[in-house]
Every structure is written in structure tokens, then in C-alpha cells.
């Protein structure tokens, strides 16, 4: 969803990248709508896992350097 300010709408870089990915999947690779939904869901899960791994790594580094509680 774009951010709305008055009569203007502004999309984030992530929104635009996602739209371009959908376009590429449909036009270049011929993926149908159901396939695109599956791909986007899997990408969202992968992103969530990457964030989780990054957070776990940051906690481990903090613990090793004495920054933990």
C-alpha cells in the first residue's frame, strides 16, 4: 500500500521492487497468478528467516563482547 499524503501516493523501494518482480515473473517467465502468490509467500518467509538469523547473530556477538545483560 502506498503512503498517502494529501492527493499524492508514494511507494517504497520495496514496493517497487516487488512490483518489478511480479512483472518479471509474469512476463518473462510466464508464471500464473497462483504461482506468483506462492513465490511471494516463500520470499516473505525467507526474508523473515534472514532477519531472525541476523538478530540471533547480533545477540551472539553482543554476548561474546560483554554487551549482553
N, C-alpha and C positions, 0 to 999 in steps of 0.2 A: 504494500500500500504506500502510495506516495505521501510525503509530508505536505500538508496544505497550509499555505499562508495567504490568506485573502483569496484572490482568484487564481493564484499560481500553484502548481504542483511540482514538487521536487522529488526525484527518485535518487536513492543512494547508489553508490558504486556497486554494491552487492546486488541491488535490484536490477541494475542494467546488465551486470554480468550474467545473472540468472536468465534474463530475457534473451540475451545473445546465445546462451547455452541451449535454451528451448528452441530457438530459431535454428541453430546448427543441427540439433538432434532431429528436428522435423524435416528441414530442407535438405541438408547434406547427407544425413544418414537414414532418412525415411522412417524414423521411429514414430509409432502411433501415439495417441493421447494417453492410453493406458500405460504404455511403456515409459513415456516421459514422466508420468506420476511416480512410477516405481523408481526410476533413476533419480529423480529429485528427492524422494524419500530416503534412498540409500545415501545420497550425497549429504543430506542433512544429518543422518546418523553418523556418518564418517566425520563430519565437522564437529559434532558433539563429542565424539570419542577423542579427536585430536585435542580439543580444549581440555578434556578430562586428563589426558596424558600430560599435557603441558602443565596443568595445575599440580598434578602429582609430582612431576619432576621438580617444579619450583618448591614444593614443600620439602622434598628430599634434600635439595640444595640448601634450603634455609636451615634444616635440621643439622646438616653437616657443618655449617658455618656458625652455628650457635644462634641463629636468628629465630628459632622456634621458641615456643613457650615452655 
